[in-house]
Structure formats: C-alpha cells, structure tokens
Amino acid sequence: MAELNVYRPFDGGLIRSIPLQSANDVETAIATAHSLFEDRQAWLAPHQRIEILERVVEIMSSQVEALTRLAAEEGGKPYTDSKVEVLRAINGVKLAVEHIPQIKGEQIPMGQTAASVNRLAFTIREPIGVVSSISAFNHPLNLIVHQVIPALAVGCPVIIKPALTTPLSCLRLVEILHEAGLPKGWCQAIVCENEAASQLVTDPRINFLSFIGSSKVGWALRSQLAPGTRCALEHGGAAPVIVDTSANIEEVIPSLAKGGFYHAGQVCVSVQRVYAHQSFCRELAVRIAEAGENMQVGDPLNPNTEIGPLILPREVDRVDDWVQEAIEAGAELLSGGKRISDTCYAPTVLLNPPENVRVSQMEIFGPVICVYSYGEKEDAIRRANALPFAFQAAVFTNNLENALHITQRLNATAVMVNDHTAFRVDWMPFGGRDSSGVGLGGIQYSMHEMTRDKMLVFKSPSL
C-alpha cells in the first residue's frame, strides 16, 4: 500500500507516514455511507447523537494540549493560535449539541380556500443524505469540525477528505468520534490523491458536497456534481478594509497587523487591501510595518512565536514572486519583502502597489498587507468592490454616518466595524458570495443546509 509522508512545514521533519487510500477505498466508503442512510432502522436518534457528541466534548477537553501540538506541528500555525483553534473546535461540537433540538419544521396553514379544508399540514426537517467533505490545510482541526460535526448532528453519514499536508488532526478527530461511540460507518476519513477522490464529487450517491479551498477548484468541482447534489463552497477572498479620518489609529494598527499576519496570512479572510485616507495613509502603513517587524517569526511549537511558516516552500517562492513583481511595478516596500528561511516569509507591507499586479488582484495567502491611499470615500468603496471576490470586509470609523454608508455599499457577506476582517466566532454565518463561494458555514447554518424539508398533509373530516 502506498504511503503518505506528513512533514512539519517549519523544518521539513517527518511527523508520520500513513496509508494512502485508493479509488477502491473511496468506493467502499461511499457504498458504506449510502447503505447506512438507505437503512432507516440504522439512523441515529437525536438523543444518541447528543450523547455521542457530548462524549466527544469530554474527550477533546481532556486532550487540549495533545490536539494543540498536533495541529501546530502539521499545520504550522503558532502554538498559541493553535490552542485557540482547538478550544474553538470543542465549542463547535457544543454548539452542534445545543442546536440538535432546534431541528424542526413548521405548520402550513390550511383551510384558506375551499379546496384546502379538512387538512392539517406541517413540515419536518430530514437529513439530506450522504455528505462528502473536502477540506483545506489552514485550520486542520476546526475546519474538519465544521465539515463533519454538523452532518453527524443532523443524522447524515459523512466522508471527510483532509488536505494531504494536514491529515493528522482529522484522523484524530475521527478516532475520537469512534471512541465516543459513533458507529464507524457514520464518519469515514479518506486520505487519498485528488484523482481517487473525484468520486466524492461526481457520485450520485453523494447528496451534499462541502468544499473548502480555492475558487478555481471549487467551481470546477461544482460543475461535476450529479443532478440533485447540493453543495457549500468556501473559497478565499482579498479582504478590503477602509480606514477613514475619524478612526482611532492607535486601535487600528494592532488590529490590522493581527488580521493580516495571523497564521502567516494563510486565512481566507485575512486583511489584504487597506484603503487609508491620504492625510495619514503613509503613517498608518509605516506603523503597520513596524508592528510586523516586531512580531516573532519561527517555530510554531515555541509559545513565543507569533507567525509561523507557510505550508510549503513553494508557497514562499510564490509569495516572493508576487511581492517582487509589485515592487518592480512601483509599490513602495516598507517592511519584509524577503525570505527568512526556506519556509518562512517576513511580514511585509507594500504601499500603493499598482492595481494590476497580483497582490492587488488575487488572494495572497501569505503575510503581506497592501496599503492604498484614497481621497474620496466613494473611490475607496469602488476600489474595495473592484474584485470578483466578496467575503468579509471592514471599515474603521468613529463617524456613524460613514459606518452606515460604507457598510451598506461594501460587497461582502459580513462587514466588521472597527475590527479586522478575520474576526469570526463559530455560531455566526460565514461564507463568501460571488467568486468567493456559495452557501453558509457556521455550525447551525451548516446543520440547516445539511437537512431538507418534507411536508406532511393529513386529510380528515375531523379537521
């Protein structure tokens, strides 16, 4: 059997070798999940799902340190931030437990016409069927929780394919689910190459696809879905921030530095494009650059590290290519702009890069913040909305009218006021629009998307 070597992104050291599964394994997983869903007698009752997930919370809570170190080691996110991720993941399971009793339908009024008398009608919510989840590397535990736990909470069998760079946290969560009493067929992890995984998208026995990854791949996968298969796609963005003249700069700087350099910028809503009024644009950019220069870059297992490595050395090369292209085209480099090692890139701030270079046009997914000068707020809004991506955005202002005006006009699924674009809690709706995706994440929102309505109509002379 072929094996997959899982390496630490910081130093390239081997963490573990695990079996790599084949297309036959994918077929077996789909057949198992489909058979479970077809057998209504095998469905898990709500109280069973609650009991299992409550035990999952207990097990995860007793292993926070081990889960943190595993996520930090394989994903490269610093230890402190990885611990936050683990605690969020545990809270995500708790949220699912809390929302299982909220899975419900509604009464549909009858008797409004002569043709509808003597009837009682209501809807119920049923599990949608087999869920196929394809995940990304940047949050190796919490993304898996968001793609697996809602499915199980509503009673769907789920097959999860983690990123090949970060499969270990996923495998551990599946083990914990089984330790908590979940029958094994209800959650299956598949670690395989993309070619073998194609059936997880195209097979008609898949009822729902959950995908987190690039826009190019996500839309291509959506075009391959079998008729009737629903999906949720979460792609990246190029998050814009508008800072007006009333903003408190002392509060803006640490917020934007954290939002842009957190996890080395490998976050789908990472601060990328900052539009600052021309009266203070340079000062803001210089001070963000200074904040980045004071952040410690290095080993994610060191509790003092604030910025870790990029996931692969080739990503360091790509980010550097984009930065150098911007500099050659006229951007002013205020900080960074260089490799620290084969795996780490210095926190970088670019002032006024041209609009047609890649750092201005595409998701960087690296520790790079671009700051642009504007004169009129309508120009800032136009430029913020100029890209086909629309995920989360932000505005920093202490002017109520500006806050109302700009939040209404920014094309985004969420707009933060006086906070950075990467803010998220797990009970809020989360997802992109336009090229950035379709459907909503967030534990209870995913639970709703993974169920469907069935209407029951009773006819009786007694009604």
C-alpha positions in Angstrom: 0.0 0.0 0.0 1.3 3.4 -0.9 2.1 5.8 2.0 1.8 9.5 2.6 4.6 11.2 4.5 3.4 14.1 6.6 6.1 16.7 7.2 6.4 19.7 9.6 6.1 22.8 7.4 8.6 24.7 9.6 11.6 22.4 9.3 10.6 19.7 6.9 10.9 17.0 9.5 8.8 13.8 9.1 6.0 13.6 11.6 4.4 10.3 10.5 3.8 8.1 7.5 0.2 7.0 7.0 -1.5 4.7 4.4 -2.7 6.4 1.2 -6.1 5.1 0.2 -7.2 4.2 -3.3 -10.2 4.8 -5.6 -11.5 1.4 -4.4 -11.4 2.6 -0.8 -13.4 5.7 -1.9 -16.0 3.4 -3.5 -16.2 1.3 -0.3 -16.6 4.4 1.8 -19.4 5.8 -0.4 -21.2 2.4 -0.5 -21.0 2.1 3.3 -22.4 5.6 3.9 -25.1 5.2 1.3 -26.2 1.8 2.7 -26.4 3.3 6.2 -28.6 6.2 5.0 -30.8 3.9 3.0 -31.5 1.8 6.1 -33.7 4.0 8.2 -33.6 1.5 11.0 -29.8 2.3 11.3 -30.4 6.0 11.7 -29.1 7.5 15.0 -31.9 9.1 17.1 -31.4 12.6 18.2 -30.7 11.6 21.8 -28.0 9.2 20.6 -26.3 12.0 18.6 -26.4 14.3 21.6 -24.9 11.6 23.9 -22.1 10.8 21.4 -21.2 14.5 20.8 -21.3 15.2 24.5 -18.7 12.5 25.0 -16.7 13.9 22.1 -16.5 17.2 24.0 -15.3 15.4 27.1 -12.6 13.6 25.3 -11.4 16.6 23.4 -11.4 18.7 26.5 -9.2 16.2 28.2 -6.7 16.3 25.3 -6.3 20.0 24.5 -2.6 20.0 24.8 -2.1 17.0 22.6 -4.5 18.3 20.0 -2.9 21.7 20.0 0.6 20.4 19.5 -0.6 18.1 16.7 -2.3 20.9 14.9 0.6 23.3 15.3 3.1 20.7 14.2 1.4 19.6 11.0 -0.2 23.0 10.1 2.5 25.5 11.1 0.1 27.8 12.9 1.8 29.1 16.1 1.1 27.2 19.3 -0.9 29.9 21.0 -3.2 30.3 17.9 -3.5 26.6 17.5 -4.7 26.3 21.1 -7.4 28.9 20.3 -8.3 26.7 17.3 -8.7 23.6 19.5 -10.8 25.4 22.0 -13.0 26.8 19.2 -13.3 23.3 17.8 -14.5 22.0 21.1 -17.0 24.8 21.3 -18.2 24.0 17.8 -19.2 20.5 19.0 -21.0 22.0 21.9 -22.9 24.3 19.5 -24.0 21.4 17.5 -25.3 19.6 20.6 -27.3 22.8 21.5 -28.8 23.1 18.1 -29.9 19.4 17.6 -33.2 20.2 19.5 -33.8 23.1 17.1 -34.1 20.9 14.0 -37.7 21.4 13.3 -40.3 22.3 10.7 -43.4 24.5 10.9 -47.2 24.3 10.4 -48.5 25.3 7.0 -52.0 26.9 7.2 -54.8 25.1 5.6 -58.5 26.0 5.1 -57.7 29.3 3.5 -59.6 28.2 0.4 -62.5 25.8 -0.1 -60.1 23.3 -1.8 -57.9 23.1 1.3 -60.4 22.4 4.1 -60.2 19.4 6.3 -56.4 19.3 6.1 -53.6 19.6 8.5 -50.1 20.3 7.0 -46.7 20.7 8.5 -43.1 20.3 7.6 -40.3 18.3 9.2 -36.6 18.6 8.6 -34.8 15.4 7.5 -31.1 14.7 7.0 -30.1 15.4 3.4 -28.2 12.1 2.9 -24.5 11.3 2.4 -22.2 14.3 3.0 -18.9 14.5 1.3 -16.5 17.0 2.8 -13.2 18.1 1.2 -11.1 20.3 3.5 -8.2 22.7 3.5 -4.9 22.8 5.4 -5.0 26.1 7.2 -7.2 25.1 10.2 -6.5 21.4 10.4 -8.9 20.6 13.3 -11.6 23.3 13.3 -12.3 23.1 9.6 -12.9 19.4 10.0 -15.2 20.0 12.9 -17.2 22.5 10.8 -17.5 20.0 7.9 -18.1 16.8 9.9 -19.9 17.7 13.2 -23.0 19.4 11.6 -23.5 16.4 9.3 -23.5 14.0 12.2 -25.6 16.3 14.4 -28.4 16.2 11.9 -28.1 12.5 11.1 -26.1 12.4 7.9 -23.3 9.9 7.3 -20.1 11.9 6.3 -17.0 11.1 4.4 -14.1 13.6 5.1 -11.1 14.1 2.9 -8.5 16.3 4.7 -5.7 18.2 2.9 -2.8 15.9 2.3 -0.5 18.3 4.0 -2.5 18.2 7.3 -4.4 14.9 7.7 -3.4 14.0 11.2 -5.8 16.3 13.2 -8.6 15.0 11.0 -7.7 11.4 11.6 -7.5 12.0 15.4 -11.0 13.6 15.4 -12.5 10.7 13.6 -10.8 8.4 16.2 -12.3 10.5 19.0 -15.8 10.2 17.4 -15.5 6.4 17.3 -14.1 6.4 20.9 -17.2 8.4 21.9 -19.5 5.6 20.5 -20.2 6.7 16.9 -20.6 3.6 14.7 -17.7 3.7 12.3 -19.6 3.9 9.1 -21.1 7.2 10.1 -17.8 9.1 9.8 -15.1 7.9 7.5 -11.8 9.7 6.7 -10.3 9.2 3.3 -6.7 10.2 2.7 -6.1 9.9 -1.0 -4.9 11.7 -4.1 -7.3 14.0 -5.9 -7.8 11.6 -8.8 -9.0 8.9 -6.4 -11.2 11.5 -4.6 -13.1 12.5 -7.7 -15.9 10.1 -6.9 -16.5 12.0 -3.7 -17.8 14.8 -6.0 -19.3 13.1 -9.0 -21.1 10.0 -7.5 -24.9 10.3 -7.5 -25.0 8.7 -4.0 -23.4 11.9 -2.6 -26.2 14.2 -1.5 -24.2 17.2 -0.3 -20.7 18.4 -1.0 -18.9 20.6 1.5 -15.7 22.1 -0.1 -13.1 24.5 1.4 -10.4 25.5 -0.9 -9.5 27.6 -4.0 -12.1 29.3 -6.2 -10.7 27.6 -9.3 -11.0 24.2 -7.8 -14.4 24.8 -6.1 -16.3 26.0 -9.1 -14.8 23.2 -11.2 -16.0 20.6 -8.7 -19.5 22.2 -8.6 -19.7 21.7 -12.4 -19.1 18.0 -11.9 -21.8 17.3 -9.3 -24.5 14.7 -10.1 -28.0 16.2 -10.6 -29.6 16.9 -7.3 -26.4 17.1 -5.3 -26.3 20.3 -3.2 -23.2 22.0 -2.1 -21.5 24.6 0.0 -18.3 26.1 -1.4 -16.0 28.3 0.8 -13.3 30.0 -1.2 -10.9 32.7 -0.4 -11.1 36.5 -0.7 -8.9 39.5 -0.9 -10.4 41.2 2.1 -10.7 45.0 1.9 -10.5 47.5 4.8 -11.4 51.1 4.6 -10.0 53.5 7.3 -11.5 57.0 7.4 -10.2 60.2 9.1 -12.3 59.7 12.2 -10.7 56.3 13.1 -8.6 55.8 16.2 -5.2 54.9 14.6 -3.8 53.5 17.9 -6.5 50.9 17.8 -6.4 50.3 14.0 -2.7 49.3 13.8 -2.6 46.2 16.1 -5.9 45.0 14.7 -4.8 45.2 11.1 -1.4 43.7 11.9 -3.0 40.8 13.6 -5.6 40.4 10.9 -3.1 40.4 8.1 -0.2 38.5 9.6 -2.1 35.9 11.7 -1.1 32.4 10.5 1.3 34.0 8.1 -1.7 35.4 6.2 -3.0 31.9 5.3 -6.6 32.7 6.2 -9.4 33.1 3.7 -10.5 36.4 5.3 -7.0 37.7 6.1 -6.6 41.5 5.9 -5.1 42.1 2.4 -6.1 45.5 1.0 -6.2 48.5 3.3 -7.6 51.8 1.9 -6.5 54.7 4.1 -7.2 58.3 3.7 -4.4 60.2 2.0 -3.9 62.5 5.1 -2.5 59.7 7.1 -2.0 56.7 4.7 1.8 56.7 4.9 1.8 57.0 8.7 -0.6 54.1 9.0 1.4 51.9 6.6 4.7 52.6 8.3 3.3 51.8 11.7 1.7 48.5 10.5 5.1 47.7 9.0 6.8 48.4 12.4 4.2 46.2 14.2 5.0 43.3 11.8 8.7 43.8 12.2 8.3 43.4 16.0 6.4 40.0 15.6 8.4 36.9 16.3 8.6 34.6 13.3 9.7 31.0 13.7 9.0 27.6 15.1 5.2 27.2 15.7 5.8 25.0 18.7 7.6 27.8 20.5 4.9 29.5 22.6 6.5 32.9 21.9 6.2 32.6 18.1 3.6 34.9 16.6 4.0 34.0 12.9 4.9 30.5 11.7 5.9 29.1 8.3 3.9 28.9 5.1 2.6 25.4 4.4 5.1 24.5 1.7 8.4 26.0 0.5 6.9 26.6 -3.0 4.4 29.0 -1.3 7.3 31.1 0.0 8.6 31.3 -3.6 5.1 32.3 -4.9 4.6 35.0 -2.3 8.0 36.4 -3.0 7.4 36.4 -6.8 4.2 38.4 -6.2 5.9 40.9 -3.9 8.9 41.5 -6.2 6.5 41.9 -9.1 4.7 44.7 -7.2 7.9 46.4 -6.2 9.2 46.4 -9.8 5.8 47.9 -10.9 6.1 50.8 -8.4 5.0 49.6 -5.0 7.0 51.0 -2.1 8.3 48.3 0.2 8.0 49.4 3.8 8.9 46.1 5.5 9.7 42.5 4.8 9.8 41.6 1.1 12.2 38.7 1.8 12.5 35.1 2.8 13.6 34.4 6.4 14.2 30.8 5.5 13.0 28.2 3.0 9.7 28.0 4.9 9.1 31.4 6.5 8.5 34.8 4.9 9.0 38.2 6.6 5.8 40.1 7.4 5.5 42.5 4.5 3.8 45.9 4.0 3.5 47.4 0.5 2.4 51.0 0.0 0.4 51.8 -3.1 1.1 48.8 -5.3 -0.4 49.2 -8.8 -4.0 48.0 -9.2 -3.0 45.5 -12.0 -0.4 43.4 -10.1 -1.2 40.1 -8.5 -1.0 41.4 -4.9 -3.8 43.8 -5.8 -5.8 41.4 -7.9 -5.7 38.0 -6.2 -5.7 36.4 -2.8 -2.1 36.5 -1.5 -2.5 33.8 1.2 0.8 35.0 2.7 2.0 37.6 5.3 1.5 40.6 3.0 -0.6 43.7 3.6 -1.1 46.2 0.9 -2.0 49.8 1.9 -3.5 52.2 -0.7 -4.2 55.9 -0.5 -7.6 57.4 -1.3 -9.1 60.9 -1.3 -12.8 60.4 -1.5 -14.7 57.6 0.3 -16.7 56.7 -2.8 -13.4 56.0 -4.6 -12.3 53.7 -1.7 -15.6 51.8 -1.9 -15.3 51.4 -5.6 -11.8 50.0 -5.4 -12.7 47.8 -2.5 -15.5 46.3 -4.6 -13.5 46.0 -7.8 -12.5 42.4 -7.5 -14.8 39.4 -8.2 -14.2 38.1 -4.6 -16.6 39.1 -1.8 -16.2 37.5 1.6 -15.6 39.6 4.7 -14.6 43.3 4.8 -14.1 46.0 7.4 -14.4 49.7 8.0 -12.6 51.7 10.8 -14.5 54.8 11.6 -16.0 56.7 14.6 -18.4 58.5 12.3 -21.8 56.9 12.5 -22.9 58.1 9.1 -19.7 56.8 7.5 -20.2 53.5 9.2 -23.8 53.2 7.9 -22.9 54.4 4.4 -19.8 52.2 3.9 -21.2 49.0 5.4 -24.2 49.3 3.1 -22.1 49.7 0.0 -19.3 47.2 0.5 -19.9 44.0 -1.4 -19.4 41.4 1.4 -21.2 38.7 3.3 -20.0 40.4 6.5 -18.6 43.8 7.3 -16.8 44.4 10.6 -16.8 47.9 12.1 -13.7 48.8 14.0 -12.4 45.2 13.8 -10.3 43.4 11.3 -11.7 41.2 8.5 -10.6 37.9 10.0 -12.9 38.1 13.0 -15.0 35.0 13.4 -17.0 33.1 16.0 -18.3 29.7 15.2 -22.0 30.5 15.7 -22.1 33.3 13.1 -22.9 32.8 9.4 -19.7 32.5 7.5 -19.1 32.3 3.7 -18.4 34.0 0.5 -20.5 35.4 -2.3 -19.7 35.9 -6.0 -16.4 34.1 -6.8 -15.8 33.5 -3.1 -18.3 30.7 -2.7 -21.9 29.7 -2.2 -23.8 28.6 0.9 -23.1 29.4 4.6 -20.8 27.9 7.2 -21.2 28.3 10.9 -22.3 25.3 12.9 -26.1 25.8 13.0 -26.1 27.2 9.4 -24.3 24.1 8.1 -26.8 22.0 10.0 -29.7 23.7 8.3 -28.1 23.3 4.8 -27.5 19.6 5.5 -31.2 19.0 6.1 -34.2 19.4 3.8 -37.9 19.9 4.2 -40.6 17.2 3.9 -44.2 18.3 4.1 -46.9 16.1 5.5 -50.6 16.8 4.7 -53.3 14.9 6.6 -56.9 14.9 5.3 -59.7 14.1 7.7 -63.4 15.1 8.1 -62.5 15.7 11.8 -60.2 18.6 10.8 
